[in-house]
Amino acid sequence: MRQTAFIEVALALLVLFAAWAPSTEAVDRNKFKTCDRSGFCRRQRALGSSDAQALPTAYRVHLRSMRQDVTDSSLVRGLIEESNDAHGAVLLLEVRAYADNVVRVTVDELPNDAAALLHLEDDHAAQAALQRWEADAADHEAVREARSRPRYRVQEVLQEEAMASRRVPFESVQLREGGALPSLLTLQYRGADGQRNRVEIDEHLQVRFLADDQPVLTANQRGLFSFEHRRPSPARFDQEPQQTQQPQAEQDEQRQDEQDEQQQDEQDEQQKDKPAERETEQEGGVAKSKVSSRYRVSDVESDGAWEESFGNHKDEKPYGPNAIGLDLTFHGVQHVYGLPEHADSLALRDTRSAGGAHLLEPYRLFNLDVFEFELEETMALYGHVPVMYGHRGDRTTGVFWLNAAEMWVDVASSEDRQHKHTHWMAESGVLDLFVMLAASPRAAVASYTGLTGTQALPPKFAIAYHQCRWNYRDEADVSAVHAGFDQHDIPFDVLWLDIEHTDGKRYFTWDQRNFATPKRMQEELWATGRRMVTIVDPHIKRDSGYAVHQRAEEAGVYVLRDGQPNAPAYDGWCWPGSSSWVDYVSATARQWWADQFAYDRYQGSTPSLFTWNDMNEPSVFNGPETTIVKHAVHAGGWENRDLHNLYGMLMQRATAEGQVQRNEGHTERPFVLSRAFFAGTQSHGA
């Protein structure tokens, strides 16, 4: 009886404890966005909400405009026109071939010298599109201003020189027109290993990739390509001066145009499932733009296009909506892999059903400091690489979208589960897609490292055992740990110090009470062949008495608060309190940072001291999603939203260069561990 009563009490206590205990879901989800709380992801994902096997494409390729470059036969370029908007984008499409069976496809808005790049003699429709696009800018100052700012292209990642040596000419460029099938442009070449590679582009912007006549990948098969082009803000457009004393004939013509446009709008509403026809006027054989209110009023403009809020933070978007979306279908593939870093299975899970229903959040690629993250999650973490592989018995196909902006990716199986559909959505930048038509996983990875670099060869000590904890209190604690390993005959090669070793969390300094003789401490370790690693973060304490901060302000190497004239350095909160962040996007700032590792700058450092770059997503305690605001400005006037995921990699690169530079004339390899990463990180450390 007593035993039964004891069991009942124990069970009751267990139930009470379970009810009291905190949830095992440790991450604070309210700090981080989901797709439906991100304007651009919400807009892009809505395109794939139905079974999109036969969505009418909103874009048309002017196939006759697609020509090989006269000086570079590895490059074919031509025009894309947005076909469901009378003032939609005219884009530049480029396709390039590489000997290692890699094809590069880029889509960007037209540069100012587009007319000189293109050969449109045989394509009157392309000529009209180009003239209409140019007329929009000629007639409206607001449009000219919006287009004067180029879109960001990722720098400092690709192995440009090596890639240039692997370019190979397209052996055949053939256009098929007429008949029941859509017009088709076929590009063919052989890789260095003899593999036959083919790219087929149809007039609806479906791009098929074939290796040895086997289809392996199709871009835009489901018609989800979307490119939000540069445009003036509604407020800026309304500021344009209006013409005065307009002749009566022009007033009548304008009134008729407005009536025609109203009638056309009503027809569009009735037939909105059909792409609208392009409207232009011809004056003297030149297309004249009809820029009306429709130029700026659209669903894009009404959904977080120019500003949006998250929590107490407002994201101001002076350059408006710039998102890009693209669907990629892997043929004959049941699983896809990649998109590091996520705490999820190796094979990426389906986030949508074959019919378009939401199963999970899309995989998010946006470097963030996510405390106590969970397993089996598609949430963003500390670093990301937009690369994906699909493998079947005889082939491995890889895709790498070189874009450092925030990105989301949906994954779905086809109805018969024989193909994988993916939908990639980026907030800004350009489409810069590398397709790796490989025969095996090894070959696909070799193609990827041919683009972004191979793993840096680490110093030998780096592959041994490292001892690290938060936190070693003082030099005596370090000596005790060092001696303890020897006493117990446990090998270790590196001892790490976290932030408490510094003077008030000022990097490149030492706590004068607890680490008063840092050189002696390092030499004690080095006497047995051991090294030390110290933490160095990108945020610099805003303290007028701190030499590193003084030098940074004098050199002008901080990220700026925004793009306003004479904007101050961005000021946020991190471990030291009020801090600013070094702008590693700037080559000048990277060199400045490398200089800080010189022995006369980083006093107390020795050749046996190496570096841990932490908090470099970057982490900002009082920022949106615990990171920097997206409208903060880097060198070149680029917003953080354009290159956010690149930041940590560039910091690591500058740190590694500093370690090499401090030992001029010596060949010892650097060692830098970085928490945040992006494509190319492997070339600079761990």
N, C-alpha and C positions, 0 to 999 in steps of 0.2 A: 504493500500500500504506500509506504514511504517512497519507494523507488518510483512508483507511478506519479506521485505528487511532485517529486523532484523533476521528472521528465517534463511534466506539464509546465512547471515554473520556468524550466530552461527554455522550452519552446516559446513561452510567452515573452521572455526576455529577448530571445532571438528575433521575434517579430518586431518588438519595440525598437531594437537596435537597427534592424533593416529599415524601419520607417524613419528613424532619426538620421541614419548615416547619409552623408552627402552622395549625390549621384555619381556614378562612375564616369559619367561624361564630364571630364575635367575641363576641357577647353571652353572658354567663354565665347559662345557663338555670336553673341550680340556685338562683339567687337569686329566681326568680319562679314564681308558681303556674301550674299548668295547671288545667283544670276539675276533673279527678279528684282534685286536691289541695285543693280548696275545698269544704267541706261543703255549702253551700247550692247551689252550681252542680251538684255531683254529684247532690244530691237532685232538683233541678228538671229536669236534663237526662235523668235516668232516666225521667221521664214520657213523653218523646218517643222512647224507644228503639225503638218498633215503628212500623209504618205506622199513623198515628193518625187515619185518616180517619173512623173510627166509634167512637172511644173513648167509653165512657159518662161523661158529665160528673159531677163530684162536687158540683156546685152547682146550686141551683134558685132561679130568680127568682120571687118572689111577685108576679105581674103585677098582681093586683088592688090591691096596695099602691102601685103606681106612679102617683103623682098629680102634677099641676102644683102648684107652690107657690102659696099663696093670695095672696102679695104680689109674686111674681116669676114671670110666666108663661113666662120663658125657661128655667125650671128644672123638671125632673121628677125625683122621687126615690121610692125604695121599698126593699124588703128583698131581700137574697140570703141563702140558708141553705145551709150545707154539709150535703149530704144523705147522705153515706156514713159519718158519725161521729155517734154518739148525743150527743156533746158538742162538735160542730163549731161553727165560727164562724157568727154572724149578722152580716151586713155591710150597710153602707149604700151603695146605688148611686145616683149622681146623674148626670144628663145635662143639658147646657146648650148653647144655640144662640147663635151669633154671626153677625152680618150678613155678614162676609167669608167665609162658607161654611166655618166652623170649628165643629166639635162637640167639646165637652169631656166626657169620661167619667171620673168618679172613683169609686173603691171604697175604703172605709176601714171600720175597725171602728166599731161603734155608739158615738156620743157619749153622755154621761150624759143629755142632754135628748132622746134619740131619740123617746120617746113623744110629746113635744110637736111634733116636726117631722113626724111621719108621720100618715097618715089610714088606719087599718086597720079601719074600721067594717064594710067589706064583705069582708074577707079574714080568715076565722077561722083559717086555717092560719098566716098571718103573725102574728096575735095570739098564737097558741100558741108560735110560735118566739121571739117577743120575750119572752113570759113565762118560757119555759124559760131563755133567756139571762140574764134578770134574776134568776131563781131561783138559778142557779149562783152568782152573785156574792153574793146575799143569804145563802146557806147556808154559804159558805166564805170565810173571811178571806183565804186565800192567793189565791183567784181575784180577790177585790176588789182586793188589792194589785197584782196583775199588770195588771189593767185600768185602774188609776188613772193609769198612764203612757200618754199619747197617743202615736201614731206620728208620726214627723217628716214635716212638709210643707215643701217647699223654700220659702225666703223670699228676697226681694231679687233675684228674677230677672224676674218678670212685670211687664209694663206695666199694672198693675192699673187705674189710672184710665181709661186709653184703652180697655182691654178692656171695662170696665163700660159705656162709652158705646156699644159695638157689640152689646150683648145684644139679641136679638130674640125675640119670643114664638113658641112652637110654635103653629101655626095649627090643628093637629089632633092629638089624642091618642086613639087608638082601640084597643080590646082585642077580639081575636077568640078565642073559647073554643070547645072542643068539636070534634067531628069527628076524622078520622083524623090530621090534622096537629097538631103541638104548638101550644099556645096562643101567641099572638103579640101584642105591643104595637107599634103603629106610631106614630111621631112624625114630623110633617111641618112644614116651614117653607120660606120662600123667602129666599134671600140678597139682599143689596142690589142685585146685578146681575140679579135675576130667576131665578137658578138654583133648581130644585126640589130640595131636600135631604130625604132620608128616612132615618130610623134605625129598624130593625126589631129588636126584642128578643124572643127566644123564651124559653120557660120553662126551657130548658136552658142559658141564659146565652150563647147565640150571638147576637152583635150584628152586624147587617149595615148597612153604610153605602152609600147609593145617591145618585148625583147625576144629575138629569134622568132618573130611572128606570133608570139603568145601575148595576149593582153594581160597586163599586170596591174595597171592603175588607170583610173579615169578621174580627171578633175572636172567639176561642175556637172557631173552626170545627173544630179538631182536639181540643177538650176538654182543653187543657193549662193552663187557668187554675188557679192554685193560690195560696192565701193562708194563710200560716202565722200563725195568730192568737196574740195574747198569752195566756200561760198561766203558772201558777206552776211553779217548778223542782221536780223530784221531791223534793229535800231539803226545800224550803219546804213542800210539800204534806204531807210526812210529819210536820212539826212541829205540825200542827193538833191542838188538844186533842180527845180522844175523849169522847163522852158516857158518863156513868157512871149506874149504876142504871137501865139501860134497861128499861122495862116488858117483861114476857114476850111480850105480843102484838106489840110492836115487834120484839123479838128474832126471833120466829117469822117476821114479815113480812120482816125483813132477810135471814134465812136463805133464805127462799123467793126473794127478789130475787136473791141471790147464785147460787142454783141456776139461776134463769131466765137470769141473765147468762152463766153458764158454758155453758148449753145454747145460748144465742144466739151465743156466741163460736164454738162448734163448728159451728153452722150457717153463720156468716159465713165460717169457714175453708173450708167445702165450697162456698160460693157467693161467693167473694171477688171474682169478676168482676162481680157485681151490686151496685149501690148498696144499702147496708143501709137499712132503714126507721128513721125517727126514733122513739125511745122516750121517752115522757113519761107521768107519772101526772097524773091530774086530781083535785084536792082543792078542792071548792067552786067548780069552774069555772076554777081557776087551775092552770097547768102547774107541776108540782113536779119539779125536776131530780133525776136519779139520778147523782150524781157519784161514780164509782168509780175504781179504779185505771186503767181505760181512758181516763180523762180525760188522763192524763199519759204513758202508755206507748204509743209508736207508733214507726214507722220514723223519723219526724222526730226523735224524742228520742234515737235511737241513732246518729246520724250527724253528729257535730260540732255538735250543737244548743246545748250549754251551754258547751263549750270545745273548741278544737282546736289543734294545734301545727303549726308550719311551721319547719323547721330547729330552731334553739335557742329559738324564740319561742313562747310560749303565748298564744293569743287567748282571754281570759276573756269570757264572754257572760252577764252577770248578768240580761239581759232575755230570754234564750233565742232560739229560732228565730223570725225575722220575715220570711222570704223571700217574694217574690211572683213568680209566673210567668204569662205570657200569650202565646198564639200569635196572630199577625196574618197574614192571607193577603191578598196584593195580587192582585186579579183582572186577567187579561189582560195581565200584566206579565212580561217575560222577564228583566229586570234591575232591581235595586234599588241605590240609591246612598246615601251618607251615613255615619253613625257615625264622624265624625272624632274622634281622630286615629289613623290606622293607616298603616304603611308598606306599603300594598297598592294594588291596582288601583282605579280610580275606580268601576267596577262591582263590587259586593261579590261575592266568590266563594261558592259553595256550601260550607258546612261539614258538611252532612249530605246523604246521598242521599235520594231520594224515599221509600225504604223505611226510613229512619231510621239507616242505618249512618253511623258517624263518618268523615268525610273529612278534616277539619281541626279544630283547636281553635276553639271559638266566638270571635267577635270580643269582646274584653274591653275594658270601659270602666272604668278605674281609674287615676287620675293617678299616674304613677310616673316616677322618674328612671332610665331604661333606657340605660345606657352602651353605645355601639357597637351600636345596634339594627340589625336586619337588614331587608332588603327582602322583599316578598311574604310578609308575616307578619301574623297576626291578634293578636299580642301587644299589650298596652297600651303606651301611650307617655305623653307629658307632659300632654296635655289631652284632654278628650272632651266630645262633645255627643250626647245620645241622640235624634237625629233621623234619619229615613230617608225617602227619596222613591222612589216607583215611577212610571215614566212609560210610557204607551202613546200611540198616535197621537193620540187625542182628549182625553186627560186626564192630569193629574199628581196623584197622591195622596201626601200627606205625613203622617207620624206623628211626634209629639214626646212622649216620656214624661218629664215633669218629675220626675226622681228623681236625687239626687246621690250615692246609695250606689253601691257596686261593682255592675257589671252585666255580664252576658254575653249575647250574641245569636247564635243559630244561624240560618243561612240555607239553604234547600233549594228546589229546583225541583220542581214537580209532575211526575207521570209523563209528561204530555203536553207539559211545558215551557211551558205557557201561563199559569202562575200562579207566584208566589213565596210560599213558606211561611217565616215567620220566628218564632222562639221567643225571647222576651225574659225574662231572669231577673235579678231585683234582690235584693240581700241584705236590704234593709229599706225603710222608708218606706211610702208608699201608692201605689196606682195612680192617676195623674193624667195621663190620656192626651188629647192634642189631635189630632184627625183633621182634616186640611186637604183639603177636597174641591175641588181647584183645576182649572182648565181648562188650565193651562200651567205649566211650570217657574217662569216669572217670577211667576205668581200664587201658586204654592205658597210660594216664598221670601218674597214680600210678606206672606203670612199668618203665616209663622214670625216675621219681624221685627216684625209687629204684636203678637206675643206677648212677645218678648224684647228688642225694641229694634233700631233701625237702627245701622249703623256710625257711630261717633263721627267727626265731621268732623275730620281731623287738621290740625295746623298745616302750612303749605306746605312748610317745610323738611323735614318728616317723609317726604315722598314723593320727596326727592332722594337723592343718594348718601351713605351712612353708611360711615365707616371704622372698623373694629373688629378687634382681634386680642388674643390673650393673649400677652404683656402689654406695655404701654408702661412702661418702667422708671422714668422720672422726668419732670420738667417739661421738661428739655432734649430728651428723646426726643420728647415731644409737639410741641415747637417745631420740631424737625427734620422731623417728618412734615408738619406744617402748611406749613413753607417748601418742602418737597420737592414737594408738590402744586402750589404756586404756580409753582415753578421749571419744572415740566414742563407747566404750563398744563392741569392735570387738575382739573375742578370737583369739589368735595365740600362738603357742608353740615354734617356732624355727625361728631365724633370721640368714640369710646367708651372708657371706662376700666373694666377688670375689677377684681377684688377686691383686687389688690395695691396699689391706690392708697390703701387705708385704713390706719389705724394698727392693725396686728395683727388684721386682719379684723373690726374693729369698725365697723359701718356708721354712716353720718352723721359719719365722721371722715376725716382725711387723714394720710398718712404724713408726719411732721414733717421727715424728712430728704430724701425724694425728691419730695414735693409740699408744700413748705413755704409756697408762696404761691399757693394755688389760685385766689383771686380774680384775681390778675394773669394767670394762665394762661388763665382763661376770658375775661377781657377782651381778651387778645391774639387769641383766636379770634373773639370777637364783633366786633372791629374790622373784620373782613372778612366779617361777616354769618354767621359759623359758630357753631354751638352745641356743647355737650358733653353726653354722657350718662354717668352713673355707675351702677354696679350697687348695688342695695340689696335684700338677701335678708330672709326673714322670721325667720330664726334669730338670736337675740341672745346674744352671748357672756356667759356667767355669770361676771362679773368685778365684784367689789364696788367697784372703782375706776372702772368704766365708767358714765358718767352716764346713758346710755340705758337700761342694765339697771337701774340704781337707780330711775329714774323708772317703768319698767315694773313692777317689783315693788311700788313704793309705790301705783301705780294699780290693781294686780291685774288686768293685762290678758293674762296668759299662759294658754295651754291647760293644763289640769290633768292630772296623771298618770292619774287614774281618778276614779270616782264616789264614793269613800269620803269620809266627813266630814273636813273640813279637809285634803283632799288637797293636796300641794304641786304646784308647777308641774312640768309634764313636762320631764324633763332628758334630752337626747339628744346625739348627737355629729354635728357638721358641720364646715365649714371652720374656724371659730374654736376648735374643741374642744368642751368642755361648753357646751351652749346650751339656751335655751328658745325657744318659738315664740309669737308674738303671736296672740291669738285674734280673728281678723277677723270671726267670727260675731257677736261682741258689737258693738253700735252704739257703746258706750262705748270699746271698744278701737279701732274704726275711727277715731273722732274723735281719740283719743290718738295714733294713728299719723299721721293727717293733720297734727296739730300739730307732729310732729317735722320737717316740711319747712319750717317757719318759718325765716326767715333768721337769727334769733337762736338757734335750736336747731341747725339744720344749718349750723354756722359754716363760712364759706368758700364757701358756695353763693351763686349769683347768679340773676337772672331768666333767664339763658341756659343754665341747667343743668337737665337733664331726667333721666328715670329708667328703668332696666332692672330689672324684678323677676324674679329668677332663683330656682331651687331651691325654688319655691313649690308643689310638688305636695302636701305638702311633702317634700323630700328629707331623710332622716335616715340617716346612714351606718351606725349600729348598730341600726337598726330593721328589722322584718320587711319583706322586699322593698324595702329601702332607703327606707322611709317610716315615718310615725308609727304607733304601735300603734292598733288600731281601738277599744280601750276607753278611750283618752284622752278627756277630757270638755271640751266647749265650753260657752259661755254657754247658759243654759237647761237645763243638765243633759244635753244631747244628746251622744251618743257620736260619735267621728269616723267610725265605720262608717256613720252615718246621712247624713253630709253631706260625705264626704271630697272629692268632686270639686268642691265649691263653694269650697273654701279659696282657691285661687289667684285666682279671679275676684274674691272679696271683698277680697283684698289689693290687687289692681290698682285696684279701685274706690276704696279708701281712699287709695292713692297719688295717683290723679288728683285726688281731692278736696283733698288736701294741696297740690298744685301750683296749683289754683285759689285756695285759701284764702290762700296766702302772698302773692298779688298782689291783695289786696282793692282793689276799685275799678277793676281793669284787666280786660280781656276776652281776653287771650291764651289760646289753647287749650292744654290740657295735652298732653304726650306721654309715654305709659307703655307700654313693651313688656313683656309678661308671657310667661314660658315656659309655665306651666300655664294652662289655660282651661276654661271651662264655658259653657253657654248664658247669654247676656247679656254675655259678655266684650266683644263688639264694641261695646257701648255706652260702654265706658270706655277704649278704646285699641286697641292692636295685639297 
